[in-house]
Amino acid sequence: MKLIVGLGNPGKEYEKSRHNTGWMVLESLVKELEFEELKKESKFKANISRGGYMSEKIIFAQPTTFMNLSGDSVRTLIKFYKLKLSDLWVIYDDIDLPIGQLRIRKEGGAGTHNGMKSIIESLSSGKFPRFRVGIESRGLTAPKEQDTTSFVLETFSRTEELLAISGRKKAVAAVIMALQKDLDTAMNFFNNT
């Protein structure tokens, strides 16, 4: 069984923000794999969709706790389903990667991402795979000097949107490749593109 989590914030005002890249990727995965629609499940503090793919049971989850408390939802899901950390895959935006780029890692730290900080703190470990989707274009299509907090909560500009869409599509393809083959194959392919 895999628990695939997309990070973001609930609410219309955050729907298309840079920080909701993980949510957007997850929604695309649910559609692409023809899973049931994501539905709010209060006991998990998340929107959930379940299904099967490549003879593997999969739970897609969007924590609805707001980004800084994502770990509450993830910890509850891990405990309930008795999953190993390697069965948790997290998809999120990364301000330290150029917009549209994708990096897959099997483990690591949180960097500057508060959602990842919350998950790592809640699980007392960073030993789980993650799909980092670049959202940073400061100095290219966005002003160079910006407050990071407000920057991640903004929507993509028209110029950036095509790159952002490309990054989200790569993330969807990478998760599917990792499910079909394995994480190493997806890492070798997508970390070099």
N, C-alpha and C positions, 0 to 999 in steps of 0.2 A: 504494500500500500504506500502511496505517496501523498503527502500533504503539500500542495503547491499554493503558496501565499503571495498575493499581490498587495503591496502597501499603498495606502492613500488615506484621504480624509473623507468622511461622509458629508453630504450636503451639496446642494446645487452650486453654491458659490465656489466650490473646490473642484467640481467635476472635470474640468478641462485644464486644470493647473499642472505645472511641471511636476509637482509633488505627487500627483495622482497617476503618474506613468505606470506604476505597478498595477493599479486597479484597471487601467485601460488595457494593458497587456492581458491580464487575467480574463477580462470580458471577451477579448478577441479569441483567446484559447477556448473558452466555453463554447463560443459560436463555431469555431473551426472544427472542434471535436464533437460537435452536436450533442453536448451535454445539456441537462435540464437547466433552466434559467436560474441564475443566482437568487437565492431567497434568504431573507433575514432569519437568523436563528439566534434568539436572545441568549440561550444558555452558553453559546460559544462566542458571543459578542462579535458576530461576523455574518456576512452574506456568504452562503454556502451553495455549492453545486457538487453533486456526486455522480460518478459514472465509472465506466471501465474503458481502458484503452490498452492495446497490446497485452492482453491478459493480465493487466495490473489495475487494481482498484485505485481510483484517484479522488481526492477531495480537493476542490478548489475553494479557497477562502479569501475574503476581503475583510480584514478586521475593521469593525465599525467603531472602535474605541478612540478614534483620532490617532494620528501618527505616533505621538509621544508615548502612547500606552499600548502599542501594538503587541507587546510581549504578553500582556494579560490574556488576550485572545489566543495567541499561538501556544502558550503554555497549557491552557485549558484543552485545546484540541490535541496536543501531543499526549497529555496525560490520559484523556478520555479514550483515545484510540491506541494507547500503549505503543507509540511509534519510537523508532530510533532516530537520533538527530540526522543521520544520513538520509532519512526518508522525508525530511523537511527541505523544500526548495523555496527560496524567497526571491521575489522579483521586485526591484525597486529602482527609483531614480537615483542617479549619481551626479552630483554637481562637479565632481572632479574629473569627469570624462566629457570629451567633446560631444556635442549634441548629435544623436544618431548612432554613436558607437555603443558596442556591447562588450562586456567582459564577464566571463563566467569563472567562478572560483569555487573550489570544494570546501573552503573554510576561510576564516579571516576575521578581521576586526570590523568595527562599525564605521570607521572613518568619521565624517562629520554628520552622518545620518542618524537623526534621533529615533526613527522607527527601528533601525537596526540596533541602536544602543539599547532600546527597551527590550528587544527580543533576546539579545545576548545576555543582558542582565537577568531577565526572567528565567532563562534556561541555564544560566551560569556557564555558558559555553558559546563559542563562535564556530564550532565544528559542524557546520551544515552548509550545503551548497547554496550559492546565490548567483542571480542573474542581474547584473548592474547595467542599467540603460542610461547612457549619457544625456544630460539635459543642459550642459553648460555651453553658452555661446557668448559670454561676456567679452566684449572687445571685438567680436565678429559681427553679430547681428543685434546684440543687446549692448547697452552701455557697459563699459569696463568696470566702473566703480558702482557697486550696488550693495545694499544690505541683503545678506544671504537669505534671511528669513522671508523678507518680502519677495525676493527674486523667485524662490521655489514655489511661492503661492500664486505667482502670476501665470497667465496663459501664454502659450507660445505666440510669437508674432507670426504674421503671414509668411514672412521669409523663412522662419524657423520651422514652421509646421511640416513642410515636406521632409526635412531631415528628421524631425521627431517621429513622423509616421514611419519612415524607413527604419529607425531604431526600434520602434515597437514591433514592426513586422519581423525584424531579425530576432527579437526576443521570442516571439511566438514560434518561429521556425526552429530556434535553438532548443526550446523546451520540448518540442515535438521530436526533434532529432535525438535528444537525450533520452526520451521515453522509448523511442524505436530502437536505438542502439545503446548508447551509454553516455555518461557525462564527459568522459575523455574525448570521445569522437566529436561531441558538440563543442567542447573547449578548443580542440585542435582546429576545427573548421572556423568557428565564429570569432575566436580571440585573434585570429590572423587576418580578419577582413575589415 
